């Protein structure tokens, strides 16, 4: 049923209902309502049909990224190969750029190599590079060997940069003019050059002004160039106050710089100011999203997944989680050592044991709250190591207020258990001390790790809780020795 026929059929159905089911018209229990609704064909059915036009119709009907990902991931390898025969350059690019890089790479590997190469040739350079990185060296080299030499050289150049660098995610094709050109000449050059550029508005939003050695001098928004006086010099229009990044700048930092300054692209230049390419806005958003996802995984005590969760096998999830669990298990073991060291104190005052889960839980929760806030602020560039004094002052002030509040809550809890005033006072003082200690550790550790070039996200909630557990117990029993007569001299 065509989409245009659906409204007419629906009008007829409404008319029939209002007429009270005229004779000869089936009732609703005889006429399925589903027959009135347009049915979307699945990707598996598209492949079975063998109709290339059906692929375009499916892409028009299924616009959601996760819907496309689910249906493509559900195809068998042979079905993906058949799908590859139905894809042209346009539909291939539309499909592969809308799914994750790992799935796109698997799709290309299942396709006929020559057809896969034709699709890669039409992809934007940054997207093509991201997908090729997901392939092993042999398959990557074979696919590059089928591309035009100039295109293959461009992609090999991008693949040569570290995967987490700005240069690895840039589009090398840019629109450039000379400063001594008139606006009329620059527009002519731009018009002649734009047909050979990839990425359309992704790389033509700005016109970069370079000298004969391709050193970046300034930038002119394309719109400003078109609207300027045709006889005006480009040098009079260009903005020399540039926001740039170096090729080895961390990709996350480069993306954050673009987003902070609300740019459509940020140029990548080497130490001699040669323009190497640009990082486009959509790529920056992808990088930033991946950074947030990876940080969330690390804060949860797991290594980031390379594939979407629904495609992750139990074996992969085990590999990503088991190392952290073993590390945390080993770290947590010292908590038992601390308890054993203070065994005599617990035997002397049994009531002390009642509050151990409460105390170490409070310390871990306090640290986790601070860690989560700081790691996110550091990820967005709000906090650097030089801000540690400000952070420490702010968090210790907040920690003092929280310590008093939690101490009051501890007094109420101890009173309900009827443990006596001395133990109650001990628990209250300990809760306050542990909250302040946890605030101190959680405030200093992430910026310190960042200074040491260690990802601060590794200071996850589980890890900070583990650190505070053992030290919190030591604080507890040391305060108990000072405040409880039964423990004096121990």
N, C-alpha and C positions, 0 to 999 in steps of 0.2 A: 504494500500500500504506500503510495507517495504521501509526502507530508502535506501537499496541497489538497489531497482528497480527504484528509482527516477532519478538517472543520466542517465540510459539507456532510460527511457521515454523522458527525456529532449533532449537527442541526436536525438531521432527519430523526435521529434517536430521540432528541428532546421533543420534537413534534409528535412522534408516536406516543411518547409517555403522556403528553398533555391530552392527546385524543383518546386516552383510555384504552390503548391496545386495539386498534381497528382489526377487523376480521382479516385473517391471513397473515398477520404479523406475529411472529413468535414472541412469547412472554420472556421475561428476564431469566426464568428458570430454564428456558429452552435455548436462549440466545446468550452465549457467554459475553460478559462485559469486556473481557480481555480482547475480544475481537474488535472493539472500538478503539483500542489504543495502538499507536505505532510501535512496532517492535524493532529494537536495535539489534543489528546483526553483530555477533561476537567476532573477534579477530580470527578465531579458529575457523568460523564459517567463511570468513573472507578468504582465508588461505585455501579452504576446500573448494571455493567457487572458481579459483584461478583467474579472477577478473581483476585487472589492475585498477580499473575505475572504482571498484569496491573499496580499495585501500584508501583512496582519497575521500570517499564518502564516510568511511569509518573514522578517519582522522577529523573530519568535520563534525561528526556526531559525538566522538569521544574526545573531549578537550581536557579533561582532568589528568594531571600528571600521574597520580597514583592509579587511576583506572587504566591508563595506557600501560603503565608498568606492570600491573597485575596480569593483564591479558597477554602481554608479550612474554613475561616470565613463565606463564603457564604453557606456552607452546613447546613441543618437543624439538629436538635439534633438527630433525628432518622437516618439520613444519616451518621452522625458522628459515631453513634453506629454501623452501618453496616460497615463503614470504619474500625473501630476497629477490627472487625472480620477478616478483610483481612490483618491486619498488623501483622508481626512477630517482633521479638525483633530487628532485624537489620533495617527493614524499619520503625518501630515505632520510634527508636532512631533518624534515619536520618530525619524524618519528624518533630518530636518535638523539636529537637535541632536547627532547621532552622527557627522556628517561635518564636514569643514573648512568654514569660512565661505565661501571662494571657490566651492566646489562647491555649497554650499547656495544661494548667490546665483544661480548659473547655473541651478540647478534651478527656482527660483522664477520666473526670467525666461522659462523655457520653458513654464511653466504658464499656464493661463487666468488673467488678472489678478485677477478676482474671487475665484477659488479660492485663488490665491497670497496675497491679502490676508487671507482667512479663516485661513490657516495662520499668517501673521505675527501676527495678532491674538492667537493662543493661545500664541505663543512668549514665554518670559521676556524682559523688557525688555532686559537686557544682551545676551542672545543675538540678539534681533531687531536690535539696534543694530549688533552686529558684522557681521551678514549684510548689512544695508542699506549699510554702509560699502563693501562690495565692489562695489556697483552704481554706474553712472554717475549723474550728477545728474538726468537726465531720467527714467530708469526708477525711480530712488529716489523722486522727487517724485510720479510717477504712482501708484506703489504706496501711498504715504502718503495720497494723495488718496482712496483707496478704503477707508481705515480709518475707524472711528468717530472723530469730531473730538477727543474727549478722549484717546484712545489715540494718535492721530497727533501731538497736541501733546506728549505725553510723549516719544515717540520723537524728534521734532524737537529737543526740548530736549537729549536725550542726544547727538544727532548734532552739536549745536552746540559741544560741548566738543572740545578737541584729542584726536586719536585715541590719543595716548600718555598721556593724563591719567587719574587715578583716576575722575573723574566720568563719563568716556566708557564705563566698564565697570561702573557701579553699577546696582543695581536700585532704582528710586525708590520702589517700594511697600514700606512698612515698617509694623510693628505698634507703635502708640504708645498710651500711657495717661498720665493726669495723676498727679502725685505725691500729691495730696490724696484720691485715690480709695481706697476699701477694696479689699482683695484680691478680695472677691466682686464688686464693681462692675467691677474691672479684667478679671476673667475673663469677665464678661458682655460687656464691650466687645470683648475679644479674640475671643470666640466669634462676635460679630456681624460683626467686621471681617475675620476670616480668610478667609471665603468669597470676598471680593473681592480678596485678595492673590494675586500670582503667585509661583511658585517653591516653594510649600508650605514644607517644613522649611528651605529655603535662606533664607527671610526671616522665619520665625516661631520660629527657635531662640531668639531674644532678643526681649524686649519692651522697647522704648525709652521712657524717661520724658521727656516734654517739657512745657514750659509752654504757655500759650495762644498764644504767638507762634512755636511750633514750635522753640524753642531746646532743645537737648539738655541734660538735667540728669543723667541716669544710665541704667543698664540693669539689667534683671532677667532672668535665664534663665527661659524659659517654664516649665520644669519646677519651678523654685523657686516661681513664682507660683501654680501649680496646687496645690502641696503645702502652701502657707502657711495660716495661720489666716485664715479668710474675713473676719474683722473687723479684721485688721491693715492699717495704712496702707501704700500702695506705697512711700512715702518711706522707711519703715523697712527695706525690703528692697533698695532699689536700691543699686547700686555706682556711686559717683561717680568712681572712679579709672578713667577711660576711655582706651581706645586708639582714637584717631581719626586720620583723614587729611583734608587739605584737597582740594577738587575738582581743583586743578591739580597735586597731587602726582603725580610720575611713577608710572605704573601698575605698573611693576616694583617700585618701592620700596614702594608700598601693598600689593602682593601679598606681598612679603617680610615686611612687618610683621605681616600676618595669620598667615602660616605660622610665623613666629618665636614668636608668642605662642599658637599652637595654638588659634585662634579659629574659629568657624563663620561669622562675618561681622564686618566692621569698618565702623563708620559713617563717612560722608563728611559733613563739616560745613563751612559757609562761615566767614568771618572773624567773623561775629556769632553763631556757634554754632548756626545754623539747621540742622536735620537735612535733608539733601538726598536721602539714600538709603544703601544699604549695598553693599559689595563682598562677594559670597558666596564661600564656600570653593572651590567648583568652578571659579569664574571665576579666582580667585587661582592655582589650580593650572595652569589653561590659560595664564595670563599668564606664570607662572614657567617653564613648559615652553618657551614661545615665546622667552623671553629667553635661555634656555640654548642653544636651537637657533640663534638669531641670532648669539650670541657665538661659537659653534663655527664658523659660516660665516665670520664676520669674521676669526677667528684663522687660518682656512685661506686667507685672502686672497681672499674672495669676498663679494659683496653678498648678504644673505639673500634666499631665495626667498619669494614670496608664496603659493606652492602647494606641495603635497607633491611630492617629487622625481620620482616615477613619472609625474606629469602635466606635468612641466616639459619643454617642447620644446627641441631643440638651440638654436634661436634665442634663447629666454629664457636658457638657461644661458650662451650666448655673451655676451649683454648684461650678465649679472650678474658675469662673470669678466673680461671684456676690459679694463675700466677699471683694475682693480687690477693686472692683468698689465702693462699699459702703464706704470703708475706705478712698479711694481717694476723694470721694464725700464730706465726712465729713471734710477731711483735706482742700479741696479746698474752703469750705464754708468761711474760715477765709479771703480769698481774697476779698469776698464781704464786710466783716466787715472793712477791711483796706480801701476799696474804699469809704465806707460810712463815715469813720473817716476823710477822706480828701475831702469830698464833697464840702466844701467851697472853697478850692484851685482850684478845677476843674471848679467851677462856675466863679471864678475870672479870670482864664486863661483857656478858653475852649480848646485851642490848645493842652494842656497837654494830653487830652483824646485821641488825634489822635495816640499817640505813645505807649499807654499801651500794645496793643497786640504785637507790635514789641519788646518792651523791655523785657516783661516776656517770650516771645518765645525765644529770644536770650539767656537769662539766662538758660532756661530749656534745650535748645539744647547744650549749652556749658557743662553743668553738665552731660548730657546723654553721650556725647562723652567720657568724662573722666571715668565715671562709667563703661561703657562698656569695655574700655581698662583695667582698674584696676581689675575688677572682673575676667576677663579672665586670667590676669597675676597672680592673687592670686590663681585661680583654678589650674594653672599649677605649683604652688609652687615658682614662680619667686619673689613674694613680700610677706613679713611678716611685723608684726607691727614695728619691729625695723627699717624697711626701710622707715618709714613715713617721717623723715626729708629729705631723698633723693627725695622721691616722691613729697613732698610739694615744695621743691626747684625747681624741674623740672617743675611741673605743674604751679607754680606761675610765673616762667620765661616765659613759653609758654603762660600763661594767659595774661601776660603783652603785649606780641606781638599781641595776638589776640585782646586785649582790644583796642590797638591803631588802629588796622585795622578796627574793628567794629565801633569805634568812627568816623573814616573817612567816613565809609559807612553811618553812621547816619547823618553826616553833609550834605552829598549829598541828602539824603532822605528828611531831613527837609527843605533844600533849594528848592527842587522841590515842596514842599507844601506851600512855601511862608509864614512861620510862624514867621519870624523875627529873628534877630541875637541872641537875649537873649534866646528865647526858643530853638533855634538851639544849642547854647552852652550848655544849660541845658540837652538836650537829649544826646549830645555827651559825656558829663561827666558822665551821668547816665549809658549809655551803657558800658563805660569802667569800672565803679565801679561794675556793676552787673556781668560782665564777670569775674572780679577778685574775687568777692564774691562767685560766683558759682564754680569757680576753687578751692577755698579754701575748701568749704563744700564737694564737690565731691572727693577731694583728701584725706581728713581725715576720712570721715565717713566709707567707706568700711573696712579699716584696724582696725578701732576702733570696729566695729561690730564683726569682726573676733576675736579680743582679748576677747570680751564678749561672745564668742562662739555662736554668732548669724550668720546665713548664710548671707554673704555680698551680695548675689544675690538678697536679698529682697529689697535692695536699688535700686529698679528698675528705669527705665527711667521715668515712670509716677510719681513715688514718689519723685525723685529728682526735677522734674519739678514743682511738687506741693509745695515743700519746698521753692524753689526759687521764685515762683510766688508772694506769699505774702510778703516775705522779700524784693524782688526786688521792689515792689510797695512802700514799706516804704522808701527804699533808694531813689527812684525817687522823691517822694514828699518832703523828707527832703532836697535833693539837690535843688529842685525847690524853697523851702522857702528861701534858702541861696542866690540863684542867681537871682531870679526875684523880682524886686522892688514891684510889685503888691501884693506879698505874705509876705512881711516883716511884722513881728508882729503877724502873724497868728499862 
